[in-house]
Amino acid sequence: MNIEVTDNPNKNDLEVISKGIQAFNQQHMPDEVVFEPDTKFAAFAKDENGKVLGGIRATGFWNYCILELLWLSVETRGKGVGNKLMDAAENFAKEKGFQYIRTETLSFQAKPFYEKRGYKVFGELPDYPKGHTTYCLVKEL
């Protein structure tokens, strides 16, 4: 057996491991859960000219929505734009049938913002990235 590490994986090789984990998961979960497609979505805050001033990128599968990132331009911070974006994303996730939403934030980012919105810390990674902490948060929708 050879172990190979690559930063340019072959698409077919990636498909083999995806199908392998699906086959394993089928032994423990119903097919409709194992083969459920991902839901990818975004929410944007734009000015009157269509310029993006902030946004959210998210993916959902099974019963969880994963908020991958939230960004606000400097001029929109502290003006309620983040809450409006989060409301839109959470409402969309609920409409799609997701029961929970989770995210990660760094110690210098938005932990208090998420906690005010009802998110609870369920884990933390100290010194990731070096000198900071990553917080993992979840909220029931």
Contacts in CASP RR format, 6 or more apart in sequence:
PFRMAT RR
TARGET T0000
AUTHOR 0000-0000-0000
METHOD contacts of the structure
MODEL  1
MNIEVTDNPNKNDLEVISKGIQAFNQQHMPDEVVFEPDTKFAAFAKDENG
KVLGGIRATGFWNYCILELLWLSVETRGKGVGNKLMDAAENFAKEKGFQY
IRTETLSFQAKPFYEKRGYKVFGELPDYPKGHTTYCLVKEL
22 34 0 8 1.000
22 35 0 8 1.000
25 33 0 8 1.000
25 34 0 8 1.000
26 34 0 8 1.000
33 62 0 8 1.000
36 61 0 8 1.000
36 62 0 8 1.000
37 61 0 8 1.000
38 59 0 8 1.000
38 60 0 8 1.000
38 61 0 8 1.000
39 59 0 8 1.000
39 60 0 8 1.000
39 61 0 8 1.000
39 65 0 8 1.000
39 96 0 8 1.000
39 98 0 8 1.000
40 58 0 8 1.000
40 59 0 8 1.000
40 60 0 8 1.000
41 58 0 8 1.000
41 59 0 8 1.000
41 89 0 8 1.000
41 92 0 8 1.000
42 55 0 8 1.000
42 56 0 8 1.000
42 57 0 8 1.000
42 58 0 8 1.000
43 55 0 8 1.000
43 56 0 8 1.000
43 58 0 8 1.000
43 85 0 8 1.000
43 88 0 8 1.000
43 89 0 8 1.000
43 92 0 8 1.000
44 52 0 8 1.000
44 54 0 8 1.000
44 55 0 8 1.000
44 56 0 8 1.000
44 85 0 8 1.000
45 52 0 8 1.000
45 53 0 8 1.000
45 54 0 8 1.000
45 55 0 8 1.000
45 72 0 8 1.000
45 76 0 8 1.000
45 81 0 8 1.000
45 82 0 8 1.000
45 84 0 8 1.000
45 85 0 8 1.000
46 52 0 8 1.000
46 53 0 8 1.000
47 53 0 8 1.000
53 72 0 8 1.000
53 73 0 8 1.000
53 75 0 8 1.000
53 76 0 8 1.000
53 81 0 8 1.000
54 71 0 8 1.000
54 72 0 8 1.000
54 73 0 8 1.000
54 76 0 8 1.000
54 81 0 8 1.000
54 82 0 8 1.000
54 85 0 8 1.000
55 70 0 8 1.000
55 71 0 8 1.000
55 72 0 8 1.000
55 85 0 8 1.000
56 67 0 8 1.000
56 69 0 8 1.000
56 70 0 8 1.000
56 85 0 8 1.000
56 86 0 8 1.000
56 88 0 8 1.000
56 89 0 8 1.000
57 67 0 8 1.000
57 68 0 8 1.000
57 69 0 8 1.000
58 65 0 8 1.000
58 66 0 8 1.000
58 67 0 8 1.000
58 68 0 8 1.000
58 89 0 8 1.000
58 93 0 8 1.000
58 101 0 8 1.000
59 65 0 8 1.000
59 66 0 8 1.000
59 68 0 8 1.000
60 66 0 8 1.000
60 93 0 8 1.000
60 96 0 8 1.000
60 98 0 8 1.000
63 97 0 8 1.000
63 98 0 8 1.000
63 99 0 8 1.000
63 100 0 8 1.000
64 98 0 8 1.000
64 99 0 8 1.000
64 100 0 8 1.000
64 101 0 8 1.000
64 102 0 8 1.000
65 89 0 8 1.000
65 93 0 8 1.000
65 96 0 8 1.000
65 98 0 8 1.000
65 100 0 8 1.000
65 101 0 8 1.000
65 102 0 8 1.000
65 141 0 8 1.000
66 101 0 8 1.000
66 102 0 8 1.000
66 103 0 8 1.000
67 89 0 8 1.000
67 101 0 8 1.000
67 102 0 8 1.000
67 103 0 8 1.000
68 103 0 8 1.000
70 82 0 8 1.000
70 85 0 8 1.000
70 86 0 8 1.000
70 103 0 8 1.000
70 110 0 8 1.000
72 81 0 8 1.000
72 82 0 8 1.000
72 85 0 8 1.000
76 82 0 8 1.000
82 113 0 8 1.000
83 117 0 8 1.000
86 117 0 8 1.000
89 101 0 8 1.000
90 101 0 8 1.000
90 139 0 8 1.000
90 141 0 8 1.000
93 101 0 8 1.000
93 141 0 8 1.000
94 141 0 8 1.000
98 141 0 8 1.000
99 140 0 8 1.000
99 141 0 8 1.000
100 138 0 8 1.000
100 139 0 8 1.000
100 140 0 8 1.000
100 141 0 8 1.000
101 138 0 8 1.000
101 139 0 8 1.000
101 141 0 8 1.000
102 122 0 8 1.000
102 136 0 8 1.000
102 137 0 8 1.000
102 138 0 8 1.000
102 139 0 8 1.000
103 114 0 8 1.000
103 119 0 8 1.000
103 136 0 8 1.000
103 137 0 8 1.000
104 134 0 8 1.000
104 135 0 8 1.000
104 136 0 8 1.000
104 137 0 8 1.000
105 111 0 8 1.000
105 114 0 8 1.000
105 134 0 8 1.000
105 135 0 8 1.000
105 137 0 8 1.000
106 129 0 8 1.000
106 132 0 8 1.000
106 133 0 8 1.000
106 134 0 8 1.000
106 135 0 8 1.000
107 132 0 8 1.000
107 133 0 8 1.000
107 134 0 8 1.000
107 135 0 8 1.000
108 132 0 8 1.000
111 121 0 8 1.000
111 135 0 8 1.000
111 137 0 8 1.000
114 137 0 8 1.000
114 139 0 8 1.000
115 121 0 8 1.000
115 137 0 8 1.000
117 139 0 8 1.000
118 139 0 8 1.000
119 137 0 8 1.000
119 138 0 8 1.000
119 139 0 8 1.000
120 137 0 8 1.000
120 138 0 8 1.000
120 139 0 8 1.000
121 135 0 8 1.000
121 136 0 8 1.000
121 137 0 8 1.000
122 136 0 8 1.000
122 137 0 8 1.000
122 138 0 8 1.000
123 135 0 8 1.000
123 136 0 8 1.000
124 133 0 8 1.000
124 134 0 8 1.000
124 135 0 8 1.000
124 136 0 8 1.000
125 133 0 8 1.000
125 134 0 8 1.000
125 136 0 8 1.000
126 133 0 8 1.000
127 133 0 8 1.000
128 134 0 8 1.000
END
